[in-house]
């Protein structure tokens, strides 16, 4: 039996993104889809995959153009209220070999309109790896659909083959979702928050800080209930990008609509959060006073430590955080991290180097490595963070930390410790 592959932070830091071990590079081995990874590895399984993300525009419907295997997970989304918004154009072998189905798409859009009681705001055309390989011109197809139906159409690319490319599927779908915004008068006291398909947690301090700066209206697609509200996003004076996968969308909005953007990163180290708010204030010409939030969050962490002690954590990647940055934060707060399950890339390799200095023996695993079939949980782990880490450590308290209310800033740290505190208390009371 081959033991689950891991590499220590110290060993990994001596390498580079170009010389990663094959076990950490999914393109160089078979992919193991364990129950721990289905949450993010399957395009339509849970959360916001391309299918659900493409329906973030209020009043939209989707036509999934694909062979049956690509639609197998969509049933899971029906439970979330999407059953009346999904339609299918199923492809057979002849369709795929000849490409004849492309000419059928406008007619299929016309037919689906006949099934709806109300005219949709847009028809999202969801295509898969079939069209990636065929090189289908989806912009042209969308124009043909709009000409036939009078309803706007936009592409949603569910190209699993491009997952590790410069613009992966979730970056492409974000660009598509905002592509329907049209130029209109902009207002200096309005801004957008881009990055996630669900809204930030209501208690996030960024709303108050922006209000301090004179911003009267903050729009997020996750809070838009109507197409008119969505259209209002083009009124913004600027956008704040909180997820790098929304960068291409923000760049497109800047080019088409003249809306500049400021990019922040979701982090959990308090000094980094404070520094980002300072830089945000400088960028928008305002002094943002986050002292109250900083001190309150610091006190919450100390209270948690006093109650539960210096715990040892296993940190997963199926969560609303970067595994390695969160691990750094936990270590900085006086906790230990013995295991990380995460995907190493150029963006987070800098965190690996810092981990090597602070916790050189931390073991780093790849969820997608077939050797994880033989993974044995560490007995040294006290608690787990992330749905995958919780799955591996069933006998330990843990917080999935991957809900739809998005954490950010000091509120994100507070949410983490609230969930961990609850999980630990519940496990103790069950004994």
C-alpha positions as CSV (number, residue, x, y, z in Angstrom):
1,X,0.0,0.0,0.0
2,X,1.3,3.5,-0.9
3,X,0.9,6.0,1.9
4,X,-0.9,9.3,1.1
5,X,1.7,11.6,-0.4
6,X,2.6,14.7,1.4
7,X,5.5,17.2,1.4
8,X,6.5,19.5,4.3
9,X,6.4,23.2,4.0
10,X,10.1,23.4,4.4
11,X,10.7,20.9,1.6
12,X,8.2,22.6,-0.7
13,X,9.6,26.1,-0.1
14,X,12.9,24.9,-1.6
15,X,11.1,24.3,-4.9
16,X,9.2,26.6,-7.2
17,X,5.8,26.6,-9.0
18,X,7.6,25.3,-12.1
19,X,9.2,22.4,-10.2
20,X,6.3,21.1,-8.1
21,X,6.2,17.4,-7.4
22,X,3.9,15.5,-9.8
23,X,1.7,14.5,-6.9
24,X,0.8,18.2,-6.4
25,X,0.1,18.7,-10.2
26,X,-3.3,17.4,-11.2
27,X,-2.4,17.4,-14.9
28,X,0.3,14.8,-14.3
29,X,-1.7,12.1,-12.6
30,X,-5.2,10.6,-12.4
31,X,-7.6,12.7,-10.3
32,X,-9.0,11.1,-7.2
33,X,-12.6,12.5,-6.6
34,X,-13.1,11.6,-3.0
35,X,-16.2,12.6,-1.0
36,X,-14.0,15.3,0.4
37,X,-13.4,16.9,-3.0
38,X,-16.7,16.5,-4.8
39,X,-17.8,19.8,-3.2
40,X,-15.5,21.7,-5.6
41,X,-14.2,19.2,-8.1
42,X,-17.5,18.6,-9.9
43,X,-18.7,21.6,-12.0
44,X,-22.3,21.4,-10.8
45,X,-22.2,19.5,-7.5
46,X,-22.5,22.2,-4.8
47,X,-21.9,25.8,-4.2
48,X,-21.5,28.1,-7.3
49,X,-20.2,26.1,-10.2
50,X,-20.6,27.5,-13.7
51,X,-24.2,26.3,-14.0
52,X,-25.5,28.1,-10.9
53,X,-23.2,31.1,-11.4
54,X,-24.5,31.6,-14.9
55,X,-28.0,32.1,-13.3
56,X,-26.8,34.9,-10.9
57,X,-28.4,37.5,-13.2
58,X,-31.9,38.0,-11.9
59,X,-34.6,36.7,-14.2
60,X,-32.2,34.6,-16.3
61,X,-32.7,31.1,-17.6
62,X,-30.1,28.6,-18.9
63,X,-29.9,26.3,-21.9
64,X,-27.4,23.6,-21.2
65,X,-26.0,22.4,-24.5
66,X,-24.2,19.1,-23.8
67,X,-24.1,15.3,-23.8
68,X,-26.0,13.7,-21.0
69,X,-23.0,13.1,-18.8
70,X,-22.3,16.9,-18.4
71,X,-25.8,17.5,-17.0
72,X,-25.8,14.7,-14.5
73,X,-25.2,16.9,-11.4
74,X,-27.8,19.6,-12.3
75,X,-30.5,17.8,-10.4
76,X,-28.8,18.9,-7.2
77,X,-29.5,22.5,-8.0
78,X,-33.2,21.9,-8.4
79,X,-33.5,21.7,-4.6
80,X,-32.2,25.2,-4.5
81,X,-35.1,26.5,-6.6
82,X,-33.6,26.4,-10.1
83,X,-35.8,23.7,-11.6
84,X,-37.9,26.2,-13.6
85,X,-34.8,27.9,-15.0
86,X,-32.9,25.0,-16.5
87,X,-33.4,23.7,-20.1
88,X,-31.5,21.1,-22.0
89,X,-30.3,20.6,-25.6
90,X,-28.9,17.1,-25.5
91,X,-26.2,16.2,-27.9
92,X,-25.7,12.7,-29.5
93,X,-22.6,11.4,-31.1
94,X,-23.6,12.6,-34.6
95,X,-24.2,16.1,-33.2
96,X,-20.8,16.2,-31.7
97,X,-18.9,14.8,-34.7
98,X,-20.6,17.0,-37.3
99,X,-21.3,20.1,-35.1
100,X,-24.8,20.3,-36.6
101,X,-26.3,21.2,-33.2
102,X,-24.9,24.7,-33.4
103,X,-27.5,25.7,-35.9
104,X,-30.2,24.2,-33.6
105,X,-29.4,26.4,-30.7
106,X,-31.4,29.5,-31.8
107,X,-34.5,27.3,-32.4
108,X,-34.0,25.7,-29.0
109,X,-34.0,29.1,-27.4
110,X,-37.2,30.0,-29.2
111,X,-38.8,26.8,-28.0
112,X,-37.9,27.3,-24.4
113,X,-39.5,30.7,-24.4
114,X,-42.7,29.0,-25.3
115,X,-42.4,27.0,-22.0
116,X,-42.1,30.1,-19.8
117,X,-44.9,32.1,-18.4
118,X,-42.7,35.2,-18.2
119,X,-40.0,36.5,-20.6
120,X,-36.5,36.0,-19.2
121,X,-34.0,38.8,-18.8
122,X,-31.3,36.8,-20.6
123,X,-30.7,33.2,-21.9
124,X,-27.4,31.9,-20.7
125,X,-26.0,29.4,-23.1
126,X,-24.0,26.9,-21.1
127,X,-21.5,24.9,-23.2
128,X,-19.0,22.3,-22.2
129,X,-15.6,20.8,-23.3
130,X,-17.2,19.7,-26.5
131,X,-17.3,23.3,-27.7
132,X,-13.9,24.0,-26.3
133,X,-12.5,21.3,-28.5
134,X,-14.6,22.3,-31.5
135,X,-13.8,26.0,-31.2
136,X,-17.4,27.1,-31.3
137,X,-17.8,30.8,-31.8
138,X,-20.3,31.4,-29.0
139,X,-20.4,35.2,-29.4
140,X,-21.8,34.6,-32.9
141,X,-24.2,32.0,-31.6
142,X,-25.5,34.4,-28.9
143,X,-26.1,37.0,-31.5
144,X,-28.1,34.5,-33.6
145,X,-30.2,33.6,-30.6
146,X,-31.0,37.2,-29.8
147,X,-32.0,37.9,-33.3
148,X,-34.4,35.0,-33.3
149,X,-35.9,35.5,-29.9
150,X,-35.5,39.2,-29.1
151,X,-34.0,38.2,-25.8
152,X,-30.3,38.8,-24.8
153,X,-28.1,35.7,-24.8
154,X,-24.7,35.3,-23.1
155,X,-22.3,32.3,-22.9
156,X,-21.4,30.3,-19.8
157,X,-18.3,28.2,-20.5
158,X,-18.2,25.0,-18.5
159,X,-14.8,24.1,-19.8
160,X,-13.2,21.7,-17.3
161,X,-10.2,21.4,-19.7
162,X,-9.3,25.1,-19.0
163,X,-9.5,24.8,-15.2
164,X,-5.7,25.5,-14.8
165,X,-5.4,28.0,-17.6
166,X,-5.0,31.8,-17.3
167,X,-8.8,32.4,-17.5
168,X,-10.5,29.3,-15.9
169,X,-14.2,28.6,-16.2
170,X,-15.2,30.5,-13.0
171,X,-13.3,33.5,-14.3
172,X,-15.0,33.3,-17.7
173,X,-18.5,33.0,-16.2
174,X,-17.9,36.0,-14.1
175,X,-17.0,38.0,-17.2
176,X,-20.1,36.8,-18.9
177,X,-22.4,37.6,-16.0
178,X,-21.3,41.2,-16.0
179,X,-21.1,41.5,-19.8
180,X,-24.8,42.6,-20.1
181,X,-24.2,45.8,-18.2
182,X,-24.6,48.8,-20.5
183,X,-23.1,52.3,-20.1
184,X,-25.1,54.9,-18.2
185,X,-24.5,57.9,-16.0
186,X,-22.1,57.1,-13.1
187,X,-22.4,58.5,-9.6
188,X,-19.5,59.3,-7.3
189,X,-21.2,57.9,-4.2
190,X,-21.9,54.5,-5.6
191,X,-19.6,51.4,-5.9
192,X,-19.8,47.7,-6.7
193,X,-18.3,44.7,-4.9
194,X,-17.3,42.0,-7.3
195,X,-15.9,38.5,-6.7
196,X,-18.6,36.3,-5.2
197,X,-22.0,35.2,-6.4
198,X,-23.5,35.4,-3.0
199,X,-23.2,38.5,-0.8
200,X,-20.8,39.3,1.9
201,X,-22.1,38.6,5.4
202,X,-24.4,41.4,6.6
203,X,-22.1,42.2,9.5
204,X,-19.0,42.8,7.4
205,X,-17.4,46.1,8.4
206,X,-16.6,47.1,4.8
207,X,-20.1,48.5,4.4
208,X,-19.6,50.8,7.4
209,X,-16.1,51.8,6.3
210,X,-17.4,52.7,2.8
211,X,-20.1,54.7,4.4
212,X,-17.5,56.6,6.4
213,X,-16.0,57.5,3.0
214,X,-19.3,58.9,1.8
215,X,-20.4,55.9,-0.3
216,X,-24.2,55.8,-0.2
217,X,-24.9,52.8,-2.4
218,X,-22.9,49.5,-2.5
219,X,-24.1,46.9,-5.1
220,X,-23.4,43.2,-5.2
221,X,-24.9,40.8,-7.6
222,X,-25.8,38.5,-4.7
223,X,-28.2,41.2,-3.4
224,X,-29.8,42.1,-6.8
225,X,-33.4,40.9,-6.8
226,X,-34.4,42.3,-10.2
227,X,-32.7,42.9,-13.6
228,X,-33.1,46.6,-13.0
229,X,-31.1,46.4,-9.8
230,X,-28.4,44.4,-11.6
231,X,-28.3,47.0,-14.4
232,X,-27.7,49.6,-11.7
233,X,-24.2,48.2,-11.3
234,X,-23.1,50.3,-14.3
235,X,-23.8,53.5,-12.3
236,X,-20.9,52.8,-10.0
237,X,-17.9,55.2,-9.7
238,X,-15.6,52.3,-9.0
239,X,-15.6,48.5,-8.2
240,X,-13.9,46.6,-5.4
241,X,-12.7,43.2,-6.5
242,X,-12.5,40.7,-3.7
243,X,-11.7,37.6,-5.7
244,X,-9.0,37.3,-8.4
245,X,-11.4,35.3,-10.5
246,X,-13.4,38.5,-11.0
247,X,-10.4,40.4,-12.3
248,X,-11.2,39.7,-16.0
249,X,-14.8,40.9,-15.4
250,X,-13.6,44.1,-13.7
251,X,-11.1,44.8,-16.5
252,X,-13.9,44.3,-19.1
253,X,-16.1,46.7,-17.1
254,X,-13.4,49.2,-17.0
255,X,-12.8,49.0,-20.8
256,X,-16.5,49.0,-21.8
257,X,-18.1,51.2,-19.0
258,X,-15.2,53.3,-17.8
259,X,-15.5,51.9,-14.2
260,X,-12.1,51.5,-12.6
261,X,-11.5,48.9,-10.0
262,X,-9.5,48.3,-6.8
263,X,-8.5,44.8,-6.0
264,X,-8.4,43.5,-2.4
265,X,-7.6,40.0,-1.2
266,X,-9.5,38.0,1.4
267,X,-7.1,37.5,4.2
268,X,-7.3,36.5,7.8
269,X,-4.1,38.0,9.4
270,X,-5.3,41.1,11.2
271,X,-2.3,43.3,10.3
272,X,-2.9,42.5,6.6
273,X,-6.6,43.3,6.9
274,X,-5.8,46.6,8.5
275,X,-3.2,47.4,5.9
276,X,-5.6,46.7,3.1
277,X,-8.2,49.1,4.5
278,X,-5.5,51.7,4.8
279,X,-4.6,51.3,1.2
280,X,-8.3,51.3,0.2
281,X,-8.8,54.6,2.0
282,X,-5.8,56.1,0.2
283,X,-7.1,54.9,-3.2
284,X,-10.6,56.5,-2.7
285,X,-9.3,59.6,-0.9
286,X,-10.7,58.8,2.6
287,X,-9.4,57.9,6.0
288,X,-11.0,54.6,7.1
289,X,-11.0,54.1,10.8
290,X,-11.1,50.4,11.5
291,X,-9.7,50.5,15.0
292,X,-12.9,49.4,16.7
293,X,-13.1,46.3,14.5
294,X,-9.4,45.4,14.9
295,X,-9.5,45.5,18.7
296,X,-12.8,43.7,18.9
297,X,-11.6,40.9,16.7
298,X,-8.3,40.6,18.5
299,X,-10.2,40.3,21.8
300,X,-12.4,37.5,20.3
301,X,-9.3,35.5,19.3
302,X,-7.8,35.8,22.7
303,X,-11.1,34.8,24.3
304,X,-11.2,31.7,22.1
305,X,-7.7,30.8,23.0
306,X,-8.3,31.2,26.7
307,X,-11.4,29.0,26.4
308,X,-10.1,26.2,24.2
309,X,-6.3,26.4,24.5
310,X,-3.6,26.3,21.8
311,X,-5.2,23.9,19.4
312,X,-3.6,22.0,16.5
313,X,-5.6,22.4,13.2
314,X,-5.9,20.6,10.0
315,X,-6.8,23.1,7.2
316,X,-8.6,22.1,4.0
317,X,-9.3,23.9,0.8
318,X,-13.1,23.4,0.5
319,X,-13.7,26.6,2.4
320,X,-14.1,30.4,2.0
321,X,-10.4,31.1,2.4
322,X,-7.0,30.4,0.9
323,X,-5.7,27.3,2.8
324,X,-2.2,28.5,3.1
325,X,-3.0,32.1,4.1
326,X,-5.5,30.9,6.7
327,X,-2.9,28.5,8.1
328,X,-0.4,31.4,8.4
329,X,-3.1,33.4,10.3
330,X,-3.7,30.5,12.7
331,X,0.0,30.1,13.4
332,X,0.3,33.8,13.9
333,X,-2.4,33.7,16.6
334,X,-0.5,31.1,18.5
335,X,-2.2,27.9,17.2
336,X,-0.5,25.0,15.4
337,X,-1.2,23.7,11.9
338,X,0.0,20.1,11.3
339,X,-1.8,19.4,7.9
340,X,-3.0,21.4,4.9
341,X,-5.0,20.0,2.0
342,X,-4.6,22.5,-0.7
343,X,-3.7,23.3,-4.3
344,X,-0.4,25.1,-4.7
345,X,-0.1,27.8,-7.3
346,X,1.8,30.9,-8.2
347,X,-0.6,33.1,-6.2
348,X,-0.2,31.3,-2.9
349,X,3.4,30.1,-3.1
350,X,4.5,33.1,-1.2
351,X,2.4,31.8,1.7
352,X,4.2,28.5,1.5
353,X,7.6,30.2,1.9
354,X,6.4,32.0,5.0
355,X,5.0,28.8,6.4
356,X,8.3,27.1,5.9
357,X,9.8,29.7,8.3
358,X,7.1,29.5,11.0
359,X,6.0,25.9,10.8
360,X,8.5,23.9,8.6
361,X,7.1,20.5,9.5
362,X,3.5,21.3,8.4
363,X,2.5,18.5,6.0
364,X,0.9,19.6,2.7
365,X,-1.4,17.1,0.8
366,X,-3.2,17.3,-2.5
367,X,-6.8,16.3,-2.3
368,X,-6.8,15.1,-5.9
369,X,-3.8,12.7,-5.5
370,X,-4.9,9.1,-5.9
371,X,-2.7,8.3,-2.9
372,X,-5.3,10.0,-0.7
373,X,-7.3,6.8,-0.8
374,X,-4.8,5.6,1.8
375,X,-4.8,8.7,3.9
376,X,-4.7,8.1,7.7
377,X,-5.8,11.1,9.8
378,X,-3.2,12.5,12.2
379,X,-3.9,11.8,15.9
380,X,-2.3,15.2,16.7
381,X,-5.2,17.1,15.1
382,X,-7.5,18.9,17.6
383,X,-9.9,20.5,15.2
384,X,-10.5,20.9,11.4
385,X,-11.4,23.8,9.2
386,X,-12.9,23.3,5.7
387,X,-15.4,20.7,4.5
388,X,-12.7,18.4,3.2
389,X,-10.6,18.6,6.5
390,X,-13.8,17.9,8.5
391,X,-14.5,14.9,6.3
392,X,-11.0,13.5,6.9
393,X,-11.3,14.1,10.7
394,X,-14.8,12.8,11.5
395,X,-13.9,12.2,15.1
396,X,-12.7,15.8,15.7
397,X,-14.7,19.0,16.0
398,X,-14.6,21.1,12.9
399,X,-16.1,24.0,10.9
400,X,-16.9,23.6,7.2
401,X,-16.5,27.4,6.8
402,X,-17.9,27.3,3.3
403,X,-21.4,28.8,3.7
404,X,-23.0,31.1,1.2
405,X,-22.6,34.2,3.4
406,X,-19.1,35.3,2.3
407,X,-16.6,36.2,5.0
408,X,-14.3,39.1,4.5
409,X,-12.1,41.3,6.6
410,X,-12.5,41.3,10.4
411,X,-16.0,39.9,10.1
412,X,-14.5,36.9,8.3
413,X,-12.2,36.2,11.2
414,X,-15.1,36.5,13.6
415,X,-17.2,34.1,11.6
416,X,-14.4,31.6,11.7
417,X,-14.1,31.6,15.4
418,X,-17.8,31.7,16.0
419,X,-18.2,28.5,13.9
420,X,-15.2,26.8,15.6
421,X,-16.4,27.7,19.1
422,X,-19.8,26.2,18.3
423,X,-18.4,23.0,16.8
424,X,-16.1,22.4,19.8
425,X,-18.8,23.1,22.3
426,X,-21.2,20.7,20.5
427,X,-18.6,18.0,20.3
428,X,-17.8,18.3,24.1
429,X,-21.5,18.3,25.1
430,X,-22.1,15.2,23.0
431,X,-19.5,13.2,24.9
